[in-house]
Structure formats: C-alpha cells, structure tokens
Amino acid sequence: MYFHSFIKDIHSHIICRFYNGENYIYSTYSNHERVMRQPNDSREFYSKRVSIKCMKNIDRRMDKNWITEEDWETIIANVPIVSVDLLVRYDEGLLFGKRTNEPAKGYWFLPGGRVEKGETRTEAVDRIAKQELGLSVKIVESLGAFEHIYETSDVAGVNTKHYLANGYVVKVDSGQLRTDDQHEDLQVFESIPDPLHQNIRAYLDTSESLTNWP
C-alpha cells in the first residue's frame, strides 16, 4: 500500500488516499480521530500502520518546504533533483533498504532524500537521518556527486527521473533505527545484498573508508 494524495471534504476534514493494489482506501482525520473508510463500505475501522503513514504525510505537508503533487510532477518532468544518499555504517555492516516505490522498486538501495531549498547537503544528511531513520549520524566520508538517471519514476505520466545524488558514508552516534515509508525492509548487511541497484555499486567502488566491506 502506498500514499497517493490528500483530499479535503466539505467538512474540511483532512483525508489521505492510499492505493492497495486493487482499490483506494481513505483515512479521515478530524478532531484528532483516525478513522479508516473503504470505498463502497460504510464500516469504519482503525489501522495503526496506515494512520501513522498518513500522519507523516500530513506533517510533511505542514512543512514550509512541502511540494504539491502538481508542482512535483512539473519538477520531475523538467529538472534533476539534488539529493543525498546515506551509507550508514555499523560494526556489523552497511544499512540497506528494499524500495517499495519507483524508481528502483524492489531493489536494495540506500536511505536518502532530496536537499531542500536553503539547506546544505550536510544539513540534509542530518535531517534525513533523523526524520527517516530516527538516527543521529556523523559524516565519515563524502563520496561526491553522481548522476542517477532512471527510466521509471513515481509520477504518473512521467517516464524518467533524474537525480544529482551525493553520497555520504556516515556512522551512527545515537538513536533507534526505524523504518520509513520508502522501504519495505531495512537491514544491516555484512556483504552485498541481492538485488542491489547498480547505482549503489558506484558508491561502494568510490569509497576509501569502506575498504573492509564486504
């Protein structure tokens, strides 16, 4: 199931729309209530997993750097995205996430995200580690910028996606690792997972601080 869009009904309720592969599920939020409704079904039920996901997206929309769906489609269709990818280093290995959405859906990839306006790349590393993973990290190595051009995207009607991705090897200072809504699983690997996306191999080949891994 993945987040699809926000809707606002006539009562000004906040509604999140999700697609589960067969139909849409709507999550309505009013007066702090979290009630799920299925199309063509008057039953109401609570779903902790979807509620948490919806609230995360509500929190993001309240952020001053929130980009609407329409604006995001225009950006993806016309310009590259400046982003950071995090090679999170543990004593046991490196952290990888199995992606649930395009591009690179189904591949083991790295946690990361776009750089926001007015934010440095290193500030983006700190923010994304905290927001997406629940971790405080320290940068060990900057790997430079890499061109990531995909023949798929997460936007309907846009067939490609282009990132100017900046790789950083980081170590964990503190925090409790948690999953995000971009990955179905997060695991620390002692060796290269399969399938690993080819864009990640370039980071591994470039790094001088990961000579003992795998």
Secondary structure as GFF3:
##gff-version 3
##sequence-region A 1 214
A	DSSP	beta_strand	2	8	.	.	.	ID=ss1
A	DSSP	beta_strand	14	19	.	.	.	ID=ss2
A	DSSP	beta_strand	24	30	.	.	.	ID=ss3
A	DSSP	beta_strand	33	37	.	.	.	ID=ss4
A	DSSP	beta_strand	44	45	.	.	.	ID=ss5
A	DSSP	alpha_helix	48	62	.	.	.	ID=ss6
A	DSSP	alpha_helix	69	78	.	.	.	ID=ss7
A	DSSP	beta_strand	81	90	.	.	.	ID=ss8
A	DSSP	beta_strand	93	99	.	.	.	ID=ss9
A	DSSP	beta_strand	108	109	.	.	.	ID=ss10
A	DSSP	beta_strand	112	114	.	.	.	ID=ss11
A	DSSP	alpha_helix	121	128	.	.	.	ID=ss12
A	DSSP	pi_helix	129	133	.	.	.	ID=ss13
A	DSSP	beta_strand	135	150	.	.	.	ID=ss14
A	DSSP	beta_strand	161	175	.	.	.	ID=ss15
A	DSSP	beta_strand	183	189	.	.	.	ID=ss16
A	DSSP	alpha_helix	198	206	.	.	.	ID=ss17
###
